[in-house]
Amino acid sequence: MDMTHHPPTTAETNVSGLPGVTLLVTTGCQYCEDARSELSARSSRAELDLDIVSVGSAYGKALQAAHRPAMFPLVLIDGKRFSVGRLPRRKLDRALSKRAVR
């Protein structure tokens, strides 16, 4: 599994205008795989810019220290904590639609 890291996407640095979503994942995590699949599909439909970060990377360790998730994955939208654990799809739909209205 390739865990490429891209620079963090935030409201200030995201030039596409799409919501910047950071997904912090670990190995052997079913919720991480589920979130990766869902968010990757949404990214391919140009609903969001996705940055997948391994908890073992330097940036991943920094995110883990800053947000201290009780479990994985950790999902950030525009740099702000959105969820940990199972990805709440309806909550995500609401968050993305609110972000689009801005």
C-alpha angles and dihedrals in degrees: 000000000000114000104192118183124216126186112281115275116221135158088266099048101033104101094179092070089230121123110273110231122191117195115197109199141177131201122271093022116136093191088053092053091047092050091045091053095047096043093044090054091050091047091053088053089053094246093126145356109249127207114185112201127187115225087226094063122091091249090046091053090050091051091048091051092047098046102025097206115202089216141357147309104041113198122198124187114202088344095306125113110260106166148337126210120006112023110249101221099188091048088049091051090052093046093049093046091050090049091050092053093058 
